[in-house]
Amino acid sequence: MLKNKSKPPVNETTPKTPSLNLISEGTRIKGTITSQNDLRISGRLDGEAICKGKIIVASTARIDGNITTAEADIAGNITGTLKVSDRLTLRKSAIVGGDIYTKVLVVEEGAQMNGNCRMGAEVQELNITDDSEFEKETKKAKSDKD
């Protein structure tokens, strides 16, 4: 005898697909982008990007501003500070002019980075909602070493 099981409501069982925000090539944005989901930038950003997911910067992208994110994959040109709480990957076409703070750094041959780099155990998990604490801790750690 087959039992008919009642199906639970769709909203409780359907896996949510990850959301991706896309800034296409040929698009220019001035200001701050804040996202709870992943973000792919192929165009131009003059400002800051704050993301709780992953930021992907395509080889066609140019960013003049800071990036704060959980994970990043960079192939484009960035002038600004990168703060990545987990893994930062710099592809061979990446050009980064600014300081880098990350837990794990992967650099392909040909990638360029011009700035200071702090990584590993000394880099705490970034609080993306309020980054001022991160800055205070970084300054404190620097003054403790001097």
C-alpha positions as CSV (number, residue, x, y, z in Angstrom):
1,M,0.0,0.0,0.0
2,L,1.4,3.4,-1.0
3,K,1.0,6.3,1.3
4,N,0.5,9.7,-0.1
5,K,2.8,12.0,1.8
6,S,1.8,15.5,1.8
7,K,4.4,17.8,0.4
8,P,5.8,20.5,2.6
9,P,5.4,24.1,1.5
10,V,7.9,25.0,-1.3
11,N,9.5,27.8,0.6
12,E,10.7,25.4,3.3
13,T,12.3,22.8,1.1
14,T,13.4,24.5,-2.1
15,P,17.2,25.2,-1.9
16,K,17.9,28.8,-2.6
17,T,20.1,29.4,-5.6
18,P,23.0,31.9,-4.9
19,S,22.3,35.4,-6.1
20,L,24.8,37.2,-8.2
21,N,24.8,41.0,-8.8
22,L,26.4,41.9,-12.1
23,I,27.9,45.2,-13.2
24,S,28.4,44.7,-16.9
25,E,31.2,45.9,-19.1
26,G,30.5,49.5,-20.3
27,T,28.7,50.4,-17.0
28,R,30.2,53.0,-14.7
29,I,29.0,53.4,-11.1
30,K,30.1,56.2,-8.7
31,G,29.4,55.5,-5.0
32,T,29.3,52.7,-2.6
33,I,27.9,49.2,-3.4
34,T,26.8,47.1,-0.5
35,S,25.7,43.5,-1.1
36,Q,24.7,40.5,0.9
37,N,25.3,38.2,-2.1
38,D,28.1,37.7,-4.6
39,L,29.1,40.5,-6.9
40,R,30.7,40.4,-10.3
41,I,32.2,43.6,-11.7
42,S,33.1,43.8,-15.4
43,G,32.7,47.6,-15.7
44,R,34.0,50.6,-13.8
45,L,33.4,51.5,-10.1
46,D,34.5,54.8,-8.7
47,G,33.8,54.1,-5.0
48,E,33.7,51.3,-2.5
49,A,32.4,47.8,-2.7
50,I,31.3,46.0,0.5
51,C,30.1,42.4,0.1
52,K,29.4,39.6,2.5
53,G,29.8,37.0,-0.3
54,K,32.4,36.8,-3.1
55,I,33.5,39.7,-5.3
56,I,34.7,38.8,-8.8
57,V,36.6,41.5,-10.7
58,A,36.8,40.6,-14.4
59,S,39.8,41.6,-16.5
60,T,37.8,44.4,-18.1
61,A,37.0,46.0,-14.8
62,R,38.6,49.0,-13.2
63,I,37.9,49.9,-9.6
64,D,39.1,53.2,-7.9
65,G,38.2,52.6,-4.3
66,N,38.3,50.1,-1.5
67,I,36.9,46.5,-1.4
68,T,35.8,44.7,1.7
69,T,34.5,41.2,1.2
70,A,34.6,37.6,2.5
71,E,36.3,36.2,-0.7
72,A,37.7,37.8,-3.9
73,D,38.8,36.7,-7.3
74,I,40.6,39.6,-9.1
75,A,41.6,39.8,-12.7
76,G,41.1,43.5,-13.3
77,N,42.7,46.8,-12.2
78,I,42.1,48.0,-8.6
79,T,43.5,51.2,-7.0
80,G,42.5,51.0,-3.3
81,T,42.7,48.8,-0.2
82,L,41.6,45.2,-0.4
83,K,40.2,43.6,2.8
84,V,39.3,40.0,2.3
85,S,38.4,37.9,5.4
86,D,39.0,34.5,3.7
87,R,40.6,33.9,0.3
88,L,42.0,36.4,-2.2
89,T,43.0,35.1,-5.7
90,L,44.9,37.4,-8.0
91,R,44.8,36.2,-11.6
92,K,47.6,36.8,-14.0
93,S,46.0,40.0,-15.5
94,A,45.3,41.5,-12.0
95,I,46.9,44.9,-11.1
96,V,46.4,46.0,-7.5
97,G,47.7,49.4,-6.3
98,G,47.0,49.4,-2.6
99,D,47.3,47.5,0.6
100,I,46.0,44.0,1.0
101,Y,44.7,42.4,4.1
102,T,43.7,38.7,3.8
103,K,43.7,35.3,5.5
104,V,44.8,33.3,2.3
105,L,46.5,34.8,-0.8
106,V,46.8,33.0,-4.1
107,V,48.8,34.8,-6.8
108,E,49.1,33.7,-10.4
109,E,52.3,34.4,-12.3
110,G,52.0,37.8,-13.9
111,A,49.8,39.4,-11.4
112,Q,51.0,42.8,-10.1
113,M,50.6,44.1,-6.6
114,N,52.0,47.4,-5.4
115,G,51.4,48.0,-1.7
116,N,51.7,46.4,1.7
117,C,50.3,42.9,2.3
118,R,49.2,41.5,5.7
119,M,47.9,38.0,5.9
120,G,47.5,34.9,8.0
121,A,46.8,34.6,11.7
122,E,47.2,38.3,12.4
123,V,44.4,39.3,10.1
124,Q,41.1,39.0,11.9
125,E,37.8,38.2,10.3
126,L,36.4,41.4,8.9
127,N,33.3,42.9,10.3
128,I,31.7,44.1,7.0
129,T,29.0,46.1,8.7
130,D,31.4,48.2,10.8
131,D,35.0,48.2,9.5
132,S,36.1,50.9,11.9
133,E,37.0,48.3,14.5
134,F,39.2,46.5,12.0
135,E,41.1,49.8,11.4
136,K,41.5,50.4,15.1
137,E,42.9,46.8,15.6
138,T,45.3,47.2,12.7
139,K,46.6,50.5,14.0
140,K,46.9,49.0,17.5
141,A,48.8,45.9,16.3
142,K,51.2,48.2,14.3
143,S,51.9,50.4,17.3
144,D,52.5,47.4,19.5
145,K,55.2,46.2,17.2
146,D,57.0,49.6,17.0
